[in-house]
Amino acid sequence: MILPLLESGLEAMGLGESVPAEAAAQLDRYARLLLEKNQVMNLTAIKEPEQVARLHMLDCAALLNHLDFAGKQLVDVGTGAGFPGMVLKILVPSLEVTLLDSLNKRLDWLNEVREELGLTGIRTLHCRAEEAGGNPALRERFDFAAARAVAELRVLSELCLPLVKVGGSFLAMKSIESDEELSGAGQAVKLLGGTAETPRDYPIPGTDIQHRLIVVKKICKTPQKYPRAFAKIKKNPL
């Protein structure tokens, strides 16, 4: 049931010819591993196979219609079950991916998925985002930092923009009801060295759902005092 939805969804998005021939089958295997593991570990609230295909896999795949990931480096902040980083890696093999999460057991499972799918050029990092942003080995090292999280944009910007190199982008996957949130994050984005581009809304094939990609371009270095400790970020967003 999952594989035909993935194949038709990728075709509907115009990606059928541009992704590896085995990509849909790998996404299908990934989805099955997710559903199996979700029975013993809380990885996703979405439990129906067709919903996993559409609302996880195809949602992440939609980013390929908006950005060129080939040969780039991406850090997936708060990766959870691997979205969007694992999906993007399957679809764009030349993309170097770092899956960052504060919960080690999620990363252990993602390492199992990586081995099962035979993926290279993908690593897991057990770390909090604000710690990563202050680490010289990680700070301003990535072409993209992606977050598919429920935190508001002011908070996500402080966690993600310090990881992005000048000229790169922070990618926030949001709902289309995020106009007010985007407007309210303007000061934070500017302080952290970014500028928000026009939001990019997209449909998810096979549904009447539209989601939004917010792209924040990194135009200058993030001041050294950011990111702050998470308690301060959460209590007093920029």
N, C-alpha and C positions, 0 to 999 in steps of 0.2 A: 504493500500500500504506500509506503514512504517513497520508494525509488521513483515510481511514475510521477508523483507530485513534484519531486525535486527536478526531474528531467523536464517536465512541462513548465515548471516555474522558471527555471533558468532560461529556457527558450523564450518564454513570454517577456522576460527582462532583456532579451537580446544578448544573452551571455553564452548561449549554447556553443558557438563556434570559438569563443575566446578563452574558454577554460579547458583544462586537461580532460581527455576523453574519460578518464577514470574518476573524475571529480564527483559526479553524482553518486556513484557506487560507494565512494569513500564517505561522503556525507550521510548516505543511508546507513553504513556501518557505524559511524559516529553516533547517529541518532538512536540506533538500537542499543549501543553500549550505554548511552545516557539513560534510556528508559529502564534498562536492566539495573543499572547502579542506583537509579532513583528509588528503587524499591527498598533499599537499605540505607540510603544517604540522601538527604534533602538537597538536590542539585537544581531542581526546577519545579515550579508550581504547575507548569503545563505538562500534562501527562498523557494526552491523546496523541498517537503517532502522527496523524495528519496536522495537528496543531504544532507539534515540534518541528515538522518539516517546514511549515509556512512561517510561523511566528518566531522561530529561532533561526533556522538555516537560511531561508530565503530572505528574511529581514536583514541578516548580516550580509548576504550576497549582494543585496541592492547597493551597497557602498561602492561596488566596482563600477557602477555607472556614473559615479561622481568624482572619483579620484583614481590616480594611477599608482598602484602599489608595487609594481614590478621593480625588483632590485632594491627596495627600500627597507628600512628598519622600523618596526612598530612595537610599542609596548602596550599591552592590553591591561589597563589598570582596574583591579578588582574583577579579574576575569571570570570568577565563579565557575561555571561549567564550560568555559572556553569561548564565550561569545563577546566580541566578534572574532578574536584572534585566531582560534583554531579553524573556523570556517574560512577566513581570508587566506590562511596558509594553505589549505587544501585547494582553494581556487586559484591562488597565485603562488606556485611553488618557490619562486625566486625571492619572495618576501621573507625577511628574517624577523621572527616573532619572539617576543618575550612575554610570557604569561605571568602576570604579577598578582599575587593574592596573599592575604594575611592568614588564610586557613590552609595548613599544610596538607590535610587529608584530601582537599580538592585537587591540589597540585599532584599528589601521589596518583590520583585517578587519571588526571590529564597526562601524566607520564606514561601510564598504561595505555591510554588511547594513542598517544604518539607512537609507541612501540607497535601496537596492534596495526596501525595504519602505515607503518614504515616511513614516517615523516622525519626529515632532517631539517636543520636550520630553524629549530624551535626549541626554546628552553623555558623552564619554569623558575620562578623566583619567589621565595617565601619572604615577604617583606610588606610592611605597611607603605602606602604610597607617599606619605609625607617623609618617611625615612629614606625612601628611594630618591626623592627629589633633592635631599640634602647630601646624597652620596656622590662625590666627585666622579666616580666611575660610571654613574648613570645620569647625572644631571646634564641636561641639554645635549643628549647623545642620540636622540631618536628623531626620525623624520615624521613619525606620527605617534601620538598617544591617544588611545581610544578608550572611551568609557561608555558602557551600556548599563547605566546604574540609575537608581532612583534618587540619588542625592541631587540637590539643586545646583544650578550651573555655577553660582559663585563659589560653592565648595569644591565642585569638580575642577573648576579652573585653577584653583590654588594647588590642588593635588596633581594635576596633569601638566599644566604649562611649564613648570620647572624642568620637566623631563624632555621637553621638545627643543630641538636645536633651532636657531634663528633660520627662518625660511621654511621650517616645517609647520605642521598643523596639529592642533588638538581637535579630536572628533568626538562630539557628544551625540549619542543616539537618544532621541527624545520623542515625545508625542507631539502632534500638531497643535496641541493646546499649550504651547510653551512660549507664546509671544511675551507675556508679562515677565516670565522668568528670564528670557533673553534680554529684555529691556533693562531689568533690574541688575543684570550682571555686567553692564557696560563699564562701570567704574573698576570692578575687579579685573576684568579682562585687560583694560588699559594699564592698570598698575603692574600687572604680571607680564607685560610685554607683548600682548596680543591685540588683534583686531578681528571682530566677528564679521564674517561674510554673510551674504543673503542666505537665509535658511533654505535648505533643499528638501522639499517634501516628495515622497514617493509612495506608490501603492504597493501592497503585498499581493502578488498574484494569487487568485483563487479566493480572495476575501474582499470585503468592502472597507478594509482598514488602510489608513494612510499613516505613515510615520515620518519623522523629520530627522534630518542630519544637520547638525549645527557645526560648521567648520570655523575654527578660530585660528587665524594665521599668526604665527610667531614672527613679529617684526623687530624685536629687540630683546636683549637678554633680560631674564627675570632678576629683579633685585635680590641680593644674596640673603636677605632676611626672610624670604619666602622659599618654601612653605613653612608656616608656623606649626607648632604642636597641634595635633588634631583637636584637642579640647578647645583651643583658642579658635581654630577655624570654624568649628561647629557653633560655638557660643557667639562669636562675633565675625560672621562672614564679611569679606571685604565689600 
